[in-house]
Amino acid sequence: MRKLKITLACVGGVSTSILCDRIIEEGKSNGFEVECKAYATNALNPVAIGSDVILLGPQVCYMEDEVKKQFSDIPVRLISMMDYGTMNAKNIFSKLLNEFSW
């Protein structure tokens, strides 16, 4: 089973933790062992190190360039407002699978 580390970043890390649980479940249904945790953007260092991808919640999309610069060796992607608002982990994980060769 392939292991993935996905780090989610938002304002406080609280509501996004619900989405983490759903992403973990979606990963399992696709044959992955997923470690997914949510953090406030100002708490990403050092927890994001070693991540396969950093996902930014829509409320912190303005920080995309800053996060990309800080973690230049980790892909950074935005979660769409629709997927975030509906906690659509299936769509989020599907987009990641389509983009990356995991």
GIZISUL-V527466 format. One record per residue. N is the residue number from 1. RES is the residue in three letters. SS is DSSP state (alpha for helix, beta for strand, coil for the rest). OMEGA is omega in whole degrees, -180 to 180 (* if undefined). Layout:
n:res:ss:omega
N:RES:SS:OMEGA
N:RES:SS:OMEGA
This chain:
n:res:ss:omega
1:MET:coil:-179
2:ARG:beta:178
3:LYS:beta:177
4:LEU:beta:172
5:LYS:beta:180
6:ILE:beta:179
7:THR:beta:177
8:LEU:beta:179
9:ALA:beta:177
10:CYS:beta:-178
11:VAL:coil:-176
12:GLY:coil:179
13:GLY:coil:-174
14:VAL:coil:-177
15:SER:coil:-179
16:THR:alpha:179
17:SER:alpha:175
18:ILE:alpha:178
19:LEU:alpha:177
20:CYS:alpha:180
21:ASP:alpha:-180
22:ARG:alpha:178
23:ILE:alpha:177
24:ILE:alpha:179
25:GLU:alpha:179
26:GLU:alpha:177
27:GLY:alpha:178
28:LYS:alpha:-179
29:SER:alpha:177
30:ASN:coil:176
31:GLY:coil:-180
32:PHE:beta:168
33:GLU:beta:-172
34:VAL:beta:167
35:GLU:beta:-177
36:CYS:beta:179
37:LYS:beta:-179
38:ALA:beta:-179
39:TYR:beta:169
40:ALA:beta:-177
41:THR:alpha:-179
42:ASN:alpha:180
43:ALA:alpha:-177
44:LEU:coil:-180
45:ASN:coil:11
46:PRO:coil:-171
47:VAL:coil:-178
48:ALA:coil:-179
49:ILE:coil:-179
50:GLY:coil:179
51:SER:coil:173
52:ASP:coil:177
53:VAL:beta:172
54:ILE:beta:177
55:LEU:beta:179
56:LEU:beta:174
57:GLY:coil:-177
58:PRO:alpha:-179
59:GLN:alpha:178
60:VAL:alpha:-179
61:CYS:alpha:179
62:TYR:alpha:-179
63:MET:alpha:-175
64:GLU:alpha:-178
65:ASP:alpha:179
66:GLU:alpha:180
67:VAL:alpha:177
68:LYS:alpha:180
69:LYS:alpha:-179
70:GLN:alpha:-178
71:PHE:coil:-173
72:SER:coil:-179
73:ASP:coil:-179
74:ILE:coil:176
75:PRO:beta:178
76:VAL:beta:180
77:ARG:beta:178
78:LEU:beta:172
79:ILE:coil:-179
80:SER:coil:179
81:MET:alpha:-179
82:MET:alpha:-180
83:ASP:alpha:180
84:TYR:alpha:-177
85:GLY:alpha:-180
86:THR:coil:-179
87:MET:coil:-175
88:ASN:coil:-179
89:ALA:alpha:179
90:LYS:alpha:-179
91:ASN:alpha:180
92:ILE:alpha:-178
93:PHE:alpha:179
94:SER:alpha:178
95:LYS:alpha:179
96:LEU:alpha:179
97:LEU:alpha:180
98:ASN:alpha:-177
99:GLU:alpha:-175
100:PHE:coil:179
101:SER:coil:-179
102:TRP:coil:*
